Amino acid sequence: MKFLKVFLVIFVASVILPGNCPAAVEEKIPEVGFVKNNGSNVRAGDNMNFEILCELKKGDTVKIIDKRYSWFKIVLPKKAHLYIKNDFVDILEKEAEGVVTANRVNLRAGPDTKYSILGQVSEEEILKVISEKDGWYEIEPPENTAGWIHSGQITFEPTSIETEKISAKRPFVTQKRGTRSITLKTGAPEPKGNLIFSTQAN
């Protein structure tokens, strides 16, 4: 009887101990997504309260890094607005470039310290400078900076976007007794009326 109790204890422990539980299956996120709608906002964080960094158009591609709840973390598009304090940048002979003069300098979503931090740069890094405003440089986002876009704005099927474009131009055919009337729709400006091909003898 005592042996049976020991056996049951060992058996139960082997079942419930974490080391014997199957590992949770992690969701694999595709690396590339496609924007579904025009005017899709890229934000500085994973909710609607964060600053808008730029807008994307339908069909634009995004590189996905991570997912949090219903938001995708993506590599910042080149047109996103990103700022650095001009005290930490020396403009090079090429006016469109600047070199960082300090370590761990914050990159922000706007030209003020009240805006969200989106990354950091270090001394000797080269930045592409777009403009200057109120003591801040707007720069092209470095490759290591990221933003967020709602997952509802992303599809992983580029063909679904193309299909919508094609279906809008799909030709249709109507027939009349004694004649065949065909309406053609192409990329060229649509003529007024229908093109009619008669099958009757003259």
Secondary structure by P-SEA (a helix, b strand, c coil): caaaaaaaaaaaaaacccccccccccbbbbcbbbbccccccccccccccccccccccccbbbbbccccccbbbccccccbbbbbccccccccccccbbbbccccccccccccccccccccccccbbbbbccccccccccccccccccccccccccccaaaaaaaaaaaabbbbbbcccbbbbbbbccccccccccccccccc
